Amino acid sequence: MDVTINGCRLNVELHGPEDGPVLIAHHGGGGIGSLEEPRTAFGPFADRFRLVVFDARGCGRSEGVPPYSHEQWAADVDGLREWLGAEQVVVAGGSYGGFIALEYAVRYPDRVSAVVLRDTSPDGSNLELAFENARNQDRVEIPWEDFTRYWTGKIHDDEDLKARWAEMIPLYDKEYDPEKSAAAVEAGFYRHEAHNWCFVHNWPAYDLKDALPAVTAPTLVTVGRHDWVTPVSSSETIARLMPNAELVVFENSGHSPQVEEAELWRATVRSFLDRVVPAGVRA
C-alpha cells in the first residue's frame, strides 16, 4: 500500500496480527535495497508480530523525495510508528538498514522496545577494512576505478549502479553461486540518487559510537563470520558499546546469515524476541 509519511509516498506492507507487538524492519542497501529482503527475513515472525516492511524514500517503489539522510530515514521510521499508533516498536535492520536501526534507537530511545541488527557497523570505519578485504580476495577481479566510484557516491545513473553491483555481488556470500547472484542482480531495484547521497552526504559524518552506550533497549547483534564489508569487528564494537546487547556470530555465512544460515538465524532471532518481547504484549 502507499502511505504518505513526512511528505513522501512510501511503499509499505503490513503482515501479522493487528494487535501484535510492532516490528519495523528496514532494508539494507541505500539505493539498491527494497522491502523484499526484510519481508523474507522477518516474515516468519508475523505469526505473532505486526510486521512492517517498506521501501525507504528514494528506494524500491517509494517516491524519491530528498533528503536521503540517516536523520530523515529514521524520522520516516518514527512516522510509520506513529501512523500505526504504537507506543514502542522493535526496530530491525541489516547492512545499511542497520545504520538506520541504530540511528533510530539513538534518536528515539523511548520508542524502542528492542533492536535486531544484522551485519552492520556503528561508524564508517568498516569501509577501510572492506577495501582491504577486497584487495586480498581472489574470487573475482575488481575493477578498482568503478569499485571506488561506487563507494564514494559517483554513480552516473541507475544502469551504472546495477552494473557496479553485479561486479561486487560475488564477494557477499561465503560460498559464491554465480546463478543465484545473477538472479539477485536482475531482481533488484536501482536508485542511484539515494545511493550517491549515502556516500557523499551521510558517510563522512556517520559515527554513533559515543551515543550507543545510552541505548538501553535489549539488542541482538548478528553477523556472518566471513562478512567482507561489515566485518565481525564492527559488530563486536556495537555489542561492546551497547549495555544490553548480545552478539551472535554465524560461522558459515558471509554478509547474509539470514539467507546463508536461514534456519539458525531465525531460531536465534525468535529466541531473543521471545525473551525480550513476551507474547501478548503490544509494544
LUMKE-90462 format. One record per residue (C-alpha): residue number from 1; residue in three letters; x, y, z. Coordinates in nm, 2 decimals, m for minus. Layout:
BEGIN
num NUM; residuo ALA; c1 X; c2 Y; c3 Z
...
//
This chain:
BEGIN
num 1; residuo MET; c1 0.00; c2 0.00; c3 0.00
num 2; residuo ASP; c1 0.10; c2 0.36; c3 m0.04
num 3; residuo VAL; c1 0.14; c2 0.56; c3 0.28
num 4; residuo THR; c1 0.25; c2 0.93; c3 0.29
num 5; residuo ILE; c1 0.50; c2 0.98; c3 0.57
num 6; residuo ASN; c1 0.67; c2 1.31; c3 0.63
num 7; residuo GLY; c1 0.56; c2 1.43; c3 0.28
num 8; residuo CYS; c1 0.69; c2 1.13; c3 0.09
num 9; residuo ARG; c1 0.49; c2 0.84; c3 m0.05
num 10; residuo LEU; c1 0.62; c2 0.51; c3 0.08
num 11; residuo ASN; c1 0.55; c2 0.16; c3 m0.04
num 12; residuo VAL; c1 0.45; c2 m0.02; c3 0.28
num 13; residuo GLU; c1 0.34; c2 m0.38; c3 0.36
num 14; residuo LEU; c1 0.18; c2 m0.49; c3 0.68
num 15; residuo HIS; c1 0.19; c2 m0.86; c3 0.79
num 16; residuo GLY; c1 0.07; c2 m1.04; c3 1.10
num 17; residuo PRO; c1 m0.19; c2 m0.98; c3 1.37
num 18; residuo GLU; c1 m0.32; c2 m0.62; c3 1.41
num 19; residuo ASP; c1 m0.29; c2 m0.64; c3 1.79
num 20; residuo GLY; c1 0.06; c2 m0.79; c3 1.79
num 21; residuo PRO; c1 0.37; c2 m0.61; c3 1.90
num 22; residuo VAL; c1 0.50; c2 m0.40; c3 1.61
num 23; residuo LEU; c1 0.83; c2 m0.49; c3 1.44
num 24; residuo ILE; c1 0.96; c2 m0.24; c3 1.18
num 25; residuo ALA; c1 1.23; c2 m0.39; c3 0.97
num 26; residuo HIS; c1 1.45; c2 m0.16; c3 0.75
num 27; residuo HIS; c1 1.60; c2 m0.30; c3 0.43
num 28; residuo GLY; c1 1.97; c2 m0.27; c3 0.35
num 29; residuo GLY; c1 2.14; c2 m0.11; c3 0.05
num 30; residuo GLY; c1 2.07; c2 0.26; c3 0.04
num 31; residuo GLY; c1 1.96; c2 0.30; c3 m0.32
num 32; residuo ILE; c1 1.98; c2 m0.08; c3 m0.41
num 33; residuo GLY; c1 1.76; c2 m0.22; c3 m0.13
num 34; residuo SER; c1 1.39; c2 m0.29; c3 m0.11
num 35; residuo LEU; c1 1.13; c2 m0.44; c3 0.13
num 36; residuo GLU; c1 1.17; c2 m0.78; c3 m0.03
num 37; residuo GLU; c1 1.48; c2 m0.85; c3 0.18
num 38; residuo PRO; c1 1.33; c2 m0.78; c3 0.53
num 39; residuo ARG; c1 1.00; c2 m0.94; c3 0.42
num 40; residuo THR; c1 1.18; c2 m1.27; c3 0.36
num 41; residuo ALA; c1 1.40; c2 m1.25; c3 0.67
num 42; residuo PHE; c1 1.13; c2 m1.14; c3 0.92
num 43; residuo GLY; c1 0.82; c2 m1.28; c3 0.76
num 44; residuo PRO; c1 0.82; c2 m1.59; c3 0.98
num 45; residuo PHE; c1 0.78; c2 m1.36; c3 1.29
num 46; residuo ALA; c1 0.45; c2 m1.23; c3 1.15
num 47; residuo ASP; c1 0.29; c2 m1.53; c3 1.34
num 48; residuo ARG; c1 0.28; c2 m1.30; c3 1.65
num 49; residuo PHE; c1 0.43; c2 m0.96; c3 1.54
num 50; residuo ARG; c1 0.27; c2 m0.69; c3 1.34
num 51; residuo LEU; c1 0.55; c2 m0.68; c3 1.09
num 52; residuo VAL; c1 0.61; c2 m0.36; c3 0.89
num 53; residuo VAL; c1 0.84; c2 m0.36; c3 0.59
num 54; residuo PHE; c1 0.87; c2 m0.07; c3 0.35
num 55; residuo ASP; c1 1.08; c2 0.08; c3 0.07
num 56; residuo ALA; c1 1.27; c2 0.38; c3 0.22
num 57; residuo ARG; c1 1.23; c2 0.71; c3 0.05
num 58; residuo GLY; c1 1.43; c2 0.71; c3 m0.27
num 59; residuo CYS; c1 1.44; c2 0.32; c3 m0.27
num 60; residuo GLY; c1 1.24; c2 0.04; c3 m0.43
num 61; residuo ARG; c1 0.89; c2 0.16; c3 m0.53
num 62; residuo SER; c1 0.88; c2 0.46; c3 m0.30
num 63; residuo GLU; c1 0.88; c2 0.82; c3 m0.40
num 64; residuo GLY; c1 1.22; c2 0.99; c3 m0.44
num 65; residuo VAL; c1 1.19; c2 1.30; c3 m0.21
num 66; residuo PRO; c1 1.53; c2 1.41; c3 m0.07
num 67; residuo PRO; c1 1.70; c2 1.43; c3 0.17
num 68; residuo TYR; c1 1.81; c2 1.07; c3 0.19
num 69; residuo SER; c1 1.99; c2 1.13; c3 0.52
num 70; residuo HIS; c1 2.00; c2 0.90; c3 0.82
num 71; residuo GLU; c1 1.81; c2 1.16; c3 1.02
num 72; residuo GLN; c1 1.53; c2 1.16; c3 0.76
num 73; residuo TRP; c1 1.52; c2 0.79; c3 0.72
num 74; residuo ALA; c1 1.50; c2 0.75; c3 1.10
num 75; residuo ALA; c1 1.22; c2 1.01; c3 1.11
num 76; residuo ASP; c1 1.03; c2 0.81; c3 0.85
num 77; residuo VAL; c1 1.05; c2 0.50; c3 1.07
num 78; residuo ASP; c1 0.90; c2 0.70; c3 1.35
num 79; residuo GLY; c1 0.64; c2 0.84; c3 1.12
num 80; residuo LEU; c1 0.54; c2 0.48; c3 1.05
num 81; residuo ARG; c1 0.53; c2 0.40; c3 1.42
num 82; residuo GLU; c1 0.30; c2 0.70; c3 1.48
num 83; residuo TRP; c1 0.08; c2 0.61; c3 1.18
num 84; residuo LEU; c1 0.04; c2 0.26; c3 1.33
num 85; residuo GLY; c1 m0.05; c2 0.40; c3 1.67
num 86; residuo ALA; c1 0.23; c2 0.21; c3 1.85
num 87; residuo GLU; c1 0.39; c2 0.35; c3 2.16
num 88; residuo GLN; c1 0.70; c2 0.14; c3 2.11
num 89; residuo VAL; c1 0.84; c2 m0.08; c3 1.84
num 90; residuo VAL; c1 1.10; c2 m0.34; c3 1.78
num 91; residuo VAL; c1 1.33; c2 m0.19; c3 1.52
num 92; residuo ALA; c1 1.54; c2 m0.41; c3 1.30
num 93; residuo GLY; c1 1.79; c2 m0.36; c3 1.01
num 94; residuo GLY; c1 2.07; c2 m0.53; c3 0.82
num 95; residuo SER; c1 2.37; c2 m0.38; c3 0.65
num 96; residuo TYR; c1 2.28; c2 m0.02; c3 0.56
num 97; residuo GLY; c1 1.94; c2 m0.08; c3 0.73
num 98; residuo GLY; c1 2.13; c2 m0.15; c3 1.04
num 99; residuo PHE; c1 2.27; c2 0.21; c3 1.03
num 100; residuo ILE; c1 1.92; c2 0.34; c3 1.03
num 101; residuo ALA; c1 1.80; c2 0.10; c3 1.30
num 102; residuo LEU; c1 2.09; c2 0.23; c3 1.52
num 103; residuo GLU; c1 2.01; c2 0.59; c3 1.42
num 104; residuo TYR; c1 1.65; c2 0.53; c3 1.52
num 105; residuo ALA; c1 1.75; c2 0.38; c3 1.86
num 106; residuo VAL; c1 1.98; c2 0.68; c3 1.93
num 107; residuo ARG; c1 1.73; c2 0.95; c3 1.83
num 108; residuo TYR; c1 1.41; c2 0.78; c3 1.96
num 109; residuo PRO; c1 1.52; c2 0.57; c3 2.26
num 110; residuo ASP; c1 1.19; c2 0.59; c3 2.44
num 111; residuo ARG; c1 1.01; c2 0.44; c3 2.13
num 112; residuo VAL; c1 1.23; c2 0.13; c3 2.11
num 113; residuo SER; c1 1.14; c2 m0.19; c3 2.29
num 114; residuo ALA; c1 1.42; c2 m0.40; c3 2.13
num 115; residuo VAL; c1 1.67; c2 m0.38; c3 1.84
num 116; residuo VAL; c1 1.77; c2 m0.66; c3 1.60
num 117; residuo LEU; c1 2.08; c2 m0.59; c3 1.39
num 118; residuo ARG; c1 2.25; c2 m0.79; c3 1.11
num 119; residuo ASP; c1 2.59; c2 m0.73; c3 0.95
num 120; residuo THR; c1 2.62; c2 m0.36; c3 1.02
num 121; residuo SER; c1 2.86; c2 m0.10; c3 1.17
num 122; residuo PRO; c1 2.85; c2 0.18; c3 1.42
num 123; residuo ASP; c1 3.06; c2 0.41; c3 1.20
num 124; residuo GLY; c1 3.22; c2 0.43; c3 0.86
num 125; residuo SER; c1 3.55; c2 0.26; c3 0.96
num 126; residuo ASN; c1 3.43; c2 m0.07; c3 0.81
num 127; residuo LEU; c1 3.50; c2 0.07; c3 0.45
num 128; residuo GLU; c1 3.87; c2 0.07; c3 0.51
num 129; residuo LEU; c1 3.85; c2 m0.29; c3 0.62
num 130; residuo ALA; c1 3.62; c2 m0.37; c3 0.32
num 131; residuo PHE; c1 3.88; c2 m0.23; c3 0.07
num 132; residuo GLU; c1 4.15; c2 m0.43; c3 0.23
num 133; residuo ASN; c1 3.94; c2 m0.75; c3 0.22
num 134; residuo ALA; c1 3.85; c2 m0.68; c3 m0.15
num 135; residuo ARG; c1 4.22; c2 m0.64; c3 m0.23
num 136; residuo ASN; c1 4.31; c2 m0.97; c3 m0.05
num 137; residuo GLN; c1 4.05; c2 m1.19; c3 m0.21
num 138; residuo ASP; c1 4.10; c2 m1.40; c3 m0.53
num 139; residuo ARG; c1 3.73; c2 m1.48; c3 m0.61
num 140; residuo VAL; c1 3.68; c2 m1.21; c3 m0.86
num 141; residuo GLU; c1 3.88; c2 m0.94; c3 m1.04
num 142; residuo ILE; c1 3.80; c2 m0.60; c3 m0.90
num 143; residuo PRO; c1 3.78; c2 m0.30; c3 m1.15
num 144; residuo TRP; c1 3.92; c2 m0.06; c3 m0.90
num 145; residuo GLU; c1 3.81; c2 0.27; c3 m1.06
num 146; residuo ASP; c1 3.45; c2 0.15; c3 m1.07
num 147; residuo PHE; c1 3.47; c2 0.00; c3 m0.73
num 148; residuo THR; c1 3.59; c2 0.33; c3 m0.58
num 149; residuo ARG; c1 3.32; c2 0.52; c3 m0.77
num 150; residuo TYR; c1 3.06; c2 0.30; c3 m0.61
num 151; residuo TRP; c1 3.18; c2 0.36; c3 m0.25
num 152; residuo THR; c1 3.24; c2 0.73; c3 m0.30
num 153; residuo GLY; c1 2.89; c2 0.82; c3 m0.45
num 154; residuo LYS; c1 3.00; c2 0.89; c3 m0.80
num 155; residuo ILE; c1 2.75; c2 0.66; c3 m0.98
num 156; residuo HIS; c1 2.62; c2 0.81; c3 m1.31
num 157; residuo ASP; c1 2.27; c2 0.66; c3 m1.34
num 158; residuo ASP; c1 2.06; c2 0.36; c3 m1.24
num 159; residuo GLU; c1 2.22; c2 0.13; c3 m1.50
num 160; residuo ASP; c1 2.56; c2 0.22; c3 m1.38
num 161; residuo LEU; c1 2.46; c2 0.13; c3 m1.03
num 162; residuo LYS; c1 2.33; c2 m0.21; c3 m1.14
num 163; residuo ALA; c1 2.65; c2 m0.28; c3 m1.33
num 164; residuo ARG; c1 2.87; c2 m0.19; c3 m1.04
num 165; residuo TRP; c1 2.66; c2 m0.41; c3 m0.80
num 166; residuo ALA; c1 2.69; c2 m0.70; c3 m1.04
num 167; residuo GLU; c1 3.07; c2 m0.67; c3 m1.02
num 168; residuo MET; c1 3.07; c2 m0.68; c3 m0.64
num 169; residuo ILE; c1 2.80; c2 m0.93; c3 m0.55
num 170; residuo PRO; c1 3.04; c2 m1.23; c3 m0.58
num 171; residuo LEU; c1 3.21; c2 m1.10; c3 m0.26
num 172; residuo TYR; c1 2.90; c2 m1.12; c3 m0.04
num 173; residuo ASP; c1 2.82; c2 m1.48; c3 0.03
num 174; residuo LYS; c1 3.06; c2 m1.73; c3 0.19
num 175; residuo GLU; c1 3.00; c2 m1.97; c3 m0.10
num 176; residuo TYR; c1 2.97; c2 m1.79; c3 m0.44
num 177; residuo ASP; c1 2.68; c2 m1.92; c3 m0.65
num 178; residuo PRO; c1 2.70; c2 m1.74; c3 m0.99
num 179; residuo GLU; c1 2.35; c2 m1.82; c3 m1.10
num 180; residuo LYS; c1 2.20; c2 m1.71; c3 m0.76
num 181; residuo SER; c1 2.40; c2 m1.39; c3 m0.77
num 182; residuo ALA; c1 2.30; c2 m1.31; c3 m1.13
num 183; residuo ALA; c1 1.93; c2 m1.37; c3 m1.04
num 184; residuo ALA; c1 1.96; c2 m1.14; c3 m0.74
num 185; residuo VAL; c1 2.11; c2 m0.86; c3 m0.95
num 186; residuo GLU; c1 1.82; c2 m0.89; c3 m1.20
num 187; residuo ALA; c1 1.56; c2 m0.89; c3 m0.93
num 188; residuo GLY; c1 1.70; c2 m0.57; c3 m0.76
num 189; residuo PHE; c1 1.59; c2 m0.21; c3 m0.76
num 190; residuo TYR; c1 1.85; c2 0.06; c3 m0.85
num 191; residuo ARG; c1 1.81; c2 0.42; c3 m0.74
num 192; residuo HIS; c1 2.14; c2 0.60; c3 m0.79
num 193; residuo GLU; c1 2.03; c2 0.93; c3 m0.64
num 194; residuo ALA; c1 1.98; c2 0.77; c3 m0.30
num 195; residuo HIS; c1 2.29; c2 0.56; c3 m0.33
num 196; residuo ASN; c1 2.51; c2 0.86; c3 m0.41
num 197; residuo TRP; c1 2.36; c2 1.06; c3 m0.12
num 198; residuo CYS; c1 2.46; c2 0.78; c3 0.12
num 199; residuo PHE; c1 2.83; c2 0.81; c3 0.04
num 200; residuo VAL; c1 2.86; c2 1.18; c3 m0.04
num 201; residuo HIS; c1 2.65; c2 1.33; c3 0.24
num 202; residuo ASN; c1 2.59; c2 1.05; c3 0.50
num 203; residuo TRP; c1 2.91; c2 0.86; c3 0.52
num 204; residuo PRO; c1 3.16; c2 1.14; c3 0.62
num 205; residuo ALA; c1 2.96; c2 1.21; c3 0.94
num 206; residuo TYR; c1 2.84; c2 0.86; c3 1.03
num 207; residuo ASP; c1 2.97; c2 0.77; c3 1.37
num 208; residuo LEU; c1 2.73; c2 0.66; c3 1.65
num 209; residuo LYS; c1 2.99; c2 0.51; c3 1.89
num 210; residuo ASP; c1 2.97; c2 0.79; c3 2.15
num 211; residuo ALA; c1 2.59; c2 0.76; c3 2.15
num 212; residuo LEU; c1 2.54; c2 0.39; c3 2.17
num 213; residuo PRO; c1 2.61; c2 0.34; c3 2.55
num 214; residuo ALA; c1 2.29; c2 0.54; c3 2.62
num 215; residuo VAL; c1 2.08; c2 0.30; c3 2.42
num 216; residuo THR; c1 1.95; c2 0.06; c3 2.69
num 217; residuo ALA; c1 1.70; c2 m0.14; c3 2.48
num 218; residuo PRO; c1 1.78; c2 m0.52; c3 2.46
num 219; residuo THR; c1 1.97; c2 m0.56; c3 2.14
num 220; residuo LEU; c1 2.07; c2 m0.86; c3 1.93
num 221; residuo VAL; c1 2.37; c2 m0.82; c3 1.70
num 222; residuo THR; c1 2.42; c2 m1.09; c3 1.44
num 223; residuo VAL; c1 2.70; c2 m1.11; c3 1.18
num 224; residuo GLY; c1 2.85; c2 m1.37; c3 0.94
num 225; residuo ARG; c1 3.20; c2 m1.48; c3 1.02
num 226; residuo HIS; c1 3.31; c2 m1.42; c3 0.66
num 227; residuo ASP; c1 3.14; c2 m1.09; c3 0.60
num 228; residuo TRP; c1 3.38; c2 m0.88; c3 0.39
num 229; residuo VAL; c1 3.21; c2 m0.54; c3 0.40
num 230; residuo THR; c1 3.09; c2 m0.51; c3 0.76
num 231; residuo PRO; c1 3.33; c2 m0.75; c3 0.93
num 232; residuo VAL; c1 3.28; c2 m0.92; c3 1.27
num 233; residuo SER; c1 3.49; c2 m0.65; c3 1.43
num 234; residuo SER; c1 3.22; c2 m0.39; c3 1.35
num 235; residuo SER; c1 2.96; c2 m0.60; c3 1.53
num 236; residuo GLU; c1 3.19; c2 m0.66; c3 1.82
num 237; residuo THR; c1 3.22; c2 m0.28; c3 1.86
num 238; residuo ILE; c1 2.84; c2 m0.24; c3 1.87
num 239; residuo ALA; c1 2.80; c2 m0.52; c3 2.12
num 240; residuo ARG; c1 3.07; c2 m0.38; c3 2.34
num 241; residuo LEU; c1 2.92; c2 m0.03; c3 2.35
num 242; residuo MET; c1 2.55; c2 m0.11; c3 2.39
num 243; residuo PRO; c1 2.49; c2 m0.21; c3 2.76
num 244; residuo ASN; c1 2.21; c2 m0.47; c3 2.69
num 245; residuo ALA; c1 2.35; c2 m0.61; c3 2.36
num 246; residuo GLU; c1 2.43; c2 m0.97; c3 2.28
num 247; residuo LEU; c1 2.64; c2 m1.08; c3 1.98
num 248; residuo VAL; c1 2.59; c2 m1.40; c3 1.78
num 249; residuo VAL; c1 2.84; c2 m1.48; c3 1.50
num 250; residuo PHE; c1 2.73; c2 m1.72; c3 1.22
num 251; residuo GLU; c1 3.03; c2 m1.93; c3 1.13
num 252; residuo ASN; c1 2.91; c2 m2.04; c3 0.78
num 253; residuo SER; c1 2.79; c2 m1.71; c3 0.65
num 254; residuo GLY; c1 2.92; c2 m1.40; c3 0.47
num 255; residuo HIS; c1 2.71; c2 m1.08; c3 0.47
num 256; residuo SER; c1 2.38; c2 m1.26; c3 0.48
num 257; residuo PRO; c1 2.33; c2 m1.52; c3 0.75
num 258; residuo GLN; c1 1.95; c2 m1.46; c3 0.73
num 259; residuo VAL; c1 1.99; c2 m1.64; c3 0.39
num 260; residuo GLU; c1 2.30; c2 m1.85; c3 0.42
num 261; residuo GLU; c1 2.21; c2 m2.00; c3 0.76
num 262; residuo ALA; c1 1.84; c2 m1.90; c3 0.75
num 263; residuo GLU; c1 1.70; c2 m2.16; c3 0.99
num 264; residuo LEU; c1 1.96; c2 m2.10; c3 1.26
num 265; residuo TRP; c1 1.94; c2 m1.72; c3 1.21
num 266; residuo ARG; c1 1.56; c2 m1.72; c3 1.25
num 267; residuo ALA; c1 1.58; c2 m1.95; c3 1.55
num 268; residuo THR; c1 1.83; c2 m1.72; c3 1.71
num 269; residuo VAL; c1 1.62; c2 m1.41; c3 1.65
num 270; residuo ARG; c1 1.30; c2 m1.58; c3 1.76
num 271; residuo SER; c1 1.46; c2 m1.69; c3 2.09
num 272; residuo PHE; c1 1.58; c2 m1.33; c3 2.15
num 273; residuo LEU; c1 1.24; c2 m1.18; c3 2.07
num 274; residuo ASP; c1 1.05; c2 m1.43; c3 2.28
num 275; residuo ARG; c1 1.27; c2 m1.33; c3 2.58
num 276; residuo VAL; c1 1.25; c2 m0.95; c3 2.54
num 277; residuo VAL; c1 0.91; c2 m0.90; c3 2.39
num 278; residuo PRO; c1 0.67; c2 m1.15; c3 2.57
num 279; residuo ALA; c1 0.38; c2 m1.30; c3 2.37
num 280; residuo GLY; c1 0.06; c2 m1.10; c3 2.40
num 281; residuo VAL; c1 0.24; c2 m0.77; c3 2.48
num 282; residuo ARG; c1 0.18; c2 m0.50; c3 2.22
num 283; residuo ALA; c1 0.49; c2 m0.28; c3 2.20
//
